């Protein structure tokens, strides 16, 4: 059984999270709670927990300073940042400290369950860094900020959408989002958006109840000529051909190029 401590200055959040963890997964046991960073540091030193879930903004010492000190006395503890969107400005520092998991406020039952599943399956983690020296999540894991970006793309693909606007909504820099997104999905932000739009376009063309220009607008391309060019590059077929013969097998040549298989 893995042990968890929760460091959070808001009693309601701390108690609610503790009860939820105990209810969701019997492989975890919440062994302690603290309401500030100094108390949390003492608790980590005394209990040597497998996991410490901590807020960033707390009295006495903040979460990042606490993690930096705690890693000296409990090097095997896995730290999870509990934060709101506004705190993502601290993400670079947190990742340099080896933090590999985030739990966004307000955390849903699904968010907590997914976190526990990742923690339960997580083997020993070796630090991996990019050229900036920032520690990155394990391959196959997606950080909450990337998951939220993907949610935005899946919801708003029909609207004009840019990396900068999504980064602004997530309160992080475009460069940071771009780097994380590519590293964690294996695709650039624009390629992923194109993949969503083209997938939806194929669905609509296959149904056959919308004209091609209507499909183009519905998936975020008000210019039908540009849509047709992108569709052809992506599928190797024209939109009109796909509209008339939707069941013919096509190769997504654009995606294959993007993923390095062509």
C-alpha positions, 0 to 999 in steps of 0.5 A: 500500500502506498502512503500519501500526505496532503499539504493544503491550507484550505481545510475543505479541499484538504479533507475532501481530497483525503476522503476521496482518495481513500474511497477511490483506491484501496492501494493508497492510504492518507497518513497525514495532513498539513495546513502549511508548508512548514508543517508539511515539511516536518510531516514528510520528514517524519512519515517518509510518504510515497506521495505528497500532494501539495498546494503551491501558495501556502503560509510560512513556506510555499509549496515549491520551497517545501519540495526543494527542502523535502527532497533532501530528507525524503528523496523517494517521495513523489510530489504532486502539485495541487494548483489552479490555472494561475499557478502554472507560472510556477510550472517550470520551477516545479518541473526542475524540482522533479515534479511530474504530476499536477492536479488542477483545482477544482479536481473532479472525481475523474481527475483524482482517479486518473492521478491515482492510476498513474501513481499506482502504475508508476515505477521508479522514475528517472529524471529526464530533461530537455535542452532547457534542463526542465524535467518532463513527465514520463512517456505516455503520461500527459500533464493536466495542462496538455489535457486541458489544451486538448479539451479546448481543441476538441471543443472549439475546433470549429472556431479560429483557434491559435496556440497563443489564445489557448496558452492565454486561457491556460495562463502559461506562455505559448512557448511552454505550451508548445514544448509540452504539447509536442513532447507529450503528444508527439505532434505539434499543436497545429498538427493535432488541431488539423488532425481533429478537424480532418477527422470531423470533416471525414465524418461529415462528408461520409454522412453526405447531408452537408455540402463541401463548403458547409463541412469546411465552415463546420470544421473551422475552414471558412475558405473552401479552397484552403480546406480542400487543399488541406484535406487532400494533403491529409488524406491523399484524396479530394474532398469531393472524391471522399464525399462521393466515395466515402468508403474507399480506403485512404491513407492519411499521408499527411499524418504519416509524414507528421509522425515520421512514418513516411 
